Every structure is written in C-alpha cells, then in structure tokens.
Amino acid sequence: MDPGELNTRIPFLKKKESDTLDLSNDAYELYKNIWTKVKYMSAKETFTSDANNVLNRVNLVIRTRKDIKNDMRFLLDEVPYEIKGIRPLDKRKMYLLVTGEIIKHEQ
C-alpha cells in the first residue's frame, strides 16, 4: 500500500478518567488525530454480511501502532463510531484495519 493513500485525518477518542458510568460522547476526549484511508464496505462485503448494518460500518486503514484499543471511538464527518475490531491488513503488519460502527444510541 502507498503511504500517500493515508490522506484523511481522523480524530480518535479515548475514555475520560471518571468515577461515574457515562456512555455519552462527553465521556470521551480527543486522544490523537491519525492519518487514515477510509474504506467503505464493498458490494461483495454488503452481500456477505448483515445487510442492515452495512451502511453503519466503515473500515479505516492506519499505520501499525499499539496505542489504539477496542474501547476507543473515532469521528468520521463528526459522527461517532465505536471500534468493533482491529486487525493487521497485510502479512508484514505495517498497517492495521480498524472497523467501526455508528453508535446507534447517539444518533
């Protein structure tokens, strides 16, 4: 993959340190802005996955890093997405594929 394809800066959010249980967007704070490539699901993926959720999912490609966790969120066009999975994109493990889903209770 060409590193120049990572042309979109996406803000990643982490949970704020707090003693109360708060699942709203206010419970998250900016962690880092990360250069990504946004990949929407293809038609093949649309037919092989749950069709109702396809429009609510997006894949991001980022350089490999160890500080991105499943309990984080990211914003795409100011819409919050919950991270559903993180996996290596290639055999050399230079890039990660981060799958996100729109947070339904905050729409």
N, C-alpha and C positions, 0 to 999 in steps of 0.2 A: 504494500500500500504506500502511496505517496504521502509523506507528511503534510504536503500542501493542501491535502483534502480536509485536514482538520481546520476548517475555516469559520467555525461558529463558536463564539464564547458562551458557555452555558454556566449559570451560577448553580453551584452545588450547596445545599443547606445541610447543617447538622443540628441535632437536638441541642436546645439550650440546657444548661445545667439548672435544674429546678427540683424543688421538693414536692411539687404538685403534679398530678397527672393532667396534662394538657395536650391534646392531639391536634389542635388547630395549627394553622400556618404560623401563628405568633409564637409557637413553642419551638420554632426553628430559626436559626440565624445563618447568615452567609458564612460559608466555610471558605470556598475558593471559586474563582471563575476559571473554568478549564476549557481549553480549545478542544472541540469535538467535530465529528462528522455526524450529522443527523441522518438516520436511515429509517424511512417509514417502511412498514411491512409490505412485502411484495404480494402480488396476486396469488402466487403459489402458497405463501405463508397464510394468506387470508383463507384459502380453502382447507388447509390442514389444521388450522387452529380454531378456537371458539370464535365464530364469526361475529358474535355480539360485542366482543371485547377488542376486536382488531383495530377499530378506529380510535380506541382509547390507549393504544400501545405505541411506543416508539423505541427504536434502538439508537444508542449513541456509541460511536467508536472513539475511544480515548487512548492516549499512550498508557502503557502499563504503569501502575502506581499502586502502592499498598495502603494508602490512606482513605480510599473510597470504600465504604461499607454498605451493606444491605439496609441498614436502618436510616440511611440518609435520603434526601429528596433532591430533585433538581427542578428548575423552572425553564420551561420552553414557551416562548411567546407569553410570558407572565402567567402561565398555567402550571400549577404544581403537579409534579409526577412523583410517585413513590417508586423507589428502586425495587424491582422484582427479581433481578438476577444480574450477576456479574460473572463473566467467563472469558477465558482467553480467546482472541479472534483467530490467531494463527499459531502454527507449531512453534515458532521462535518466541512466542509470548511477548511480542513487542507492543501489542495493542490489546485492549480489553473491549468487549461488547457489553454495554450496560443497557439492560432492558428496563423500561419504565412504563408505568400505567397511571393514567389520570386518577387522582384521588376523588372518588365519587362523592363522599360526604361534604366536600368543599366546593363543589361546582355551583 
